[in-house]
């Protein structure tokens, strides 16, 4: 079971990440690009994810993953129920989302 503290700990350990409170939602950004966001009630997590792969992710477990609101479908984004995510899986989702928004050299240096 994932927690807000776990999300915060992983996200803030990644280079260039900053935390912001935007419209009563905790969001994590690199520069101006948001790659991770918690819902207002902190029960769901939105994260950067390739558009062409999100239907496959949702199909693997539709009880855990779902599409964002229609207005956000244009973005590389998918959502998950935080209570069903945790451990290595949650960490991997966060790192993969972050990797989408940082330069390759930043990721390469971090991965070493």
QUIGIZI-V683823 format. One record per residue. N is the residue number from 1. RES is the residue in three letters. SS is DSSP state (H for helix, E for strand, - for the rest). OMEGA is omega as a letter, one per 40 degrees, with the letter a starting at -180 (none if undefined). BURIAL is b if it has 16 or more other ideal C-beta (glycine too) atoms within 10 Angstrom, else e. Layout:
# QUIGIZI-V683823
n/res/ss/omega/burial
N/RES/SS/OMEGA/BURIAL
N/RES/SS/OMEGA/BURIAL
This chain:
# QUIGIZI-V683823
n/res/ss/omega/burial
1/UNK/-/a/e
2/UNK/-/i/b
3/UNK/-/i/e
4/UNK/H/i/e
5/UNK/H/i/e
6/UNK/H/i/b
7/UNK/H/a/b
8/UNK/H/a/b
9/UNK/H/i/e
10/UNK/H/a/b
11/UNK/H/a/b
12/UNK/H/i/e
13/UNK/-/a/e
14/UNK/-/a/b
15/UNK/-/i/e
16/UNK/-/a/e
17/UNK/E/i/b
18/UNK/E/i/e
19/UNK/E/a/e
20/UNK/E/i/e
21/UNK/E/a/e
22/UNK/E/a/e
23/UNK/-/i/e
24/UNK/-/i/e
25/UNK/E/i/e
26/UNK/E/i/b
27/UNK/E/i/b
28/UNK/E/a/b
29/UNK/E/i/b
30/UNK/E/a/b
31/UNK/-/i/e
32/UNK/-/a/e
33/UNK/E/i/e
34/UNK/E/i/b
35/UNK/E/a/b
36/UNK/E/i/b
37/UNK/E/i/b
38/UNK/E/i/b
39/UNK/-/a/e
40/UNK/-/i/e
41/UNK/-/i/e
42/UNK/-/i/e
43/UNK/-/i/e
44/UNK/E/a/b
45/UNK/E/i/b
46/UNK/E/a/b
47/UNK/E/i/b
48/UNK/E/a/b
49/UNK/-/a/b
50/UNK/-/a/e
51/UNK/H/a/e
52/UNK/H/a/e
53/UNK/H/a/e
54/UNK/H/i/b
55/UNK/H/i/e
56/UNK/H/i/e
57/UNK/H/a/b
58/UNK/H/a/b
59/UNK/H/i/e
60/UNK/H/a/e
61/UNK/-/a/e
62/UNK/-/i/e
63/UNK/-/a/e
64/UNK/-/a/b
65/UNK/E/a/b
66/UNK/E/i/b
67/UNK/-/i/e
68/UNK/-/i/b
69/UNK/-/a/e
70/UNK/H/a/e
71/UNK/H/a/e
72/UNK/H/a/e
73/UNK/-/i/e
74/UNK/-/a/e
75/UNK/-/i/e
76/UNK/-/a/b
77/UNK/E/i/b
78/UNK/E/a/b
79/UNK/E/i/b
80/UNK/E/i/b
81/UNK/E/a/b
82/UNK/H/a/b
83/UNK/H/a/e
84/UNK/H/a/e
85/UNK/-/i/b
86/UNK/-/i/e
87/UNK/H/a/e
88/UNK/H/a/e
89/UNK/H/i/e
90/UNK/H/i/b
91/UNK/H/a/b
92/UNK/H/i/e
93/UNK/H/a/b
94/UNK/H/a/b
95/UNK/H/i/b
96/UNK/H/i/e
97/UNK/H/i/b
98/UNK/H/a/b
99/UNK/H/i/b
100/UNK/-/a/e
101/UNK/-/i/b
102/UNK/-/i/b
103/UNK/-/a/e
104/UNK/H/a/e
105/UNK/H/i/e
106/UNK/H/i/b
107/UNK/H/a/b
108/UNK/H/i/e
109/UNK/H/i/e
110/UNK/H/a/e
111/UNK/H/i/e
112/UNK/-/none/e
